[in-house]
Amino acid sequence: MNPHSDDSLAEDPGQARRLGLVHAFVLDGQGGARALSREQLADIELAEQESLWLHWDRGHPFAQRWLREDSGLNEFACDLLLEENTRPRLVDLQNNELLLFLRGLNLNPGADPEDMVSLRIFVSAKRVISLRLRSAHATQEVIARLQQGTGPRTSSELILYLALSMTDRIESVVLQLAEQVDAQEDAQDQDEHFTPDHQQMLVVRRRAAGLRRFLAPQRDIYGQLARHRQPWFVEDDTDYWNELNNQLTRYLEELDLTRERVSLVLESENRRLNAHMNKVMYRFGIITCIFLPMSFLTGLLGINVGGIPGGDSSLGFLIACVIIALVAVIQVVLFRRLRWL
């Protein structure tokens, strides 16, 4: 079978779903692979340069049963791989074996990117067992490279390719969040009366926090893989793990900056609203101070009792108006001297 042929990598989707086996490949050590059926797993024999990759749907009962009964993994490893909820982590096992739990963006239709998909991986020198619950685009990209003959050659390169694919897609979402904040900041700088979109800013902050929750421990995993080299690693693998660590560090810094900028945008809007409210209340207080004495005088002169000064004079109303106007003028002059106006 030609390892570079598209037919050699084809799987019957219906059969795979029924059995819980999504993909099964033997890496030929040259960048290509050949596909396997479930029936071939029991009798598979690997050449010196070959490695086995099995990709399972961990929600399928057959996949769970195969993992516990036929995979050769101990109960501890199986329990971790089938755990309901987990976070990015790296677990060292005996015989230079690893458990690797990664998170990637959820790019399935109708899903939020921050609702990240989980990829759980057991890896040794010659074998990789990966489990997913929801479809991960990273595995499709690796399969496409295998079809072209430019895919991973060993098990160590396979997990590196998966990590690279899952990490590269994060940049577009991080930049998109930053651009949304940029647009709000620019509009705010150009128009002091601009009102930011509070709902959009809250969504940006929520997404940034959701991404950071999983990317921070994943960055630490890449750092551990760069520092603690396994015997079966390819020579330059540690350099790539270190680069992935630096790449995620940049994304995390950008996410932290985005969250801080969102807070500044909302804080600036709150300051503007508070300043506007203070001006309104200040003007209202001034108006009250002006009209309160005049209201008192008009109320006093409006009392329906005898003996009010000027009540019998034809000039009484005019005199009262002059007194009220004089009081208003004195108040305005006094407020200006006090710099209240």
Protein Blocks (a to p, Z undefined) as FASTA:
>chain_A
ZZkbfklmpccfklmmmnopabdcddehnopacdddfklmmmgccdfkbccdddddfkbm
klmmmmmmmnopafklmmmmmpfbdcddddddehhiacdddddddfbghiafklccdddd
dddfkbccdddfbdcfklmmmmmmmmnopacfbfklmmmmmmmmmmmmmmmmmmmmmmmm
mmmmmmmmmpmkbccdfklmmmmmmmmmmmmmmmmmmmmmmmmmmmmccfkbcfklmmmm
mmmmmmmmmmmmmmmmmmmmmmmmmmmmmmmmmmmmmmmmmmmmmmmmmmmmmmmmmmmm
mpccehiehklpcklmmmmmmmmmmmmmmmmmmmmmnopZZ
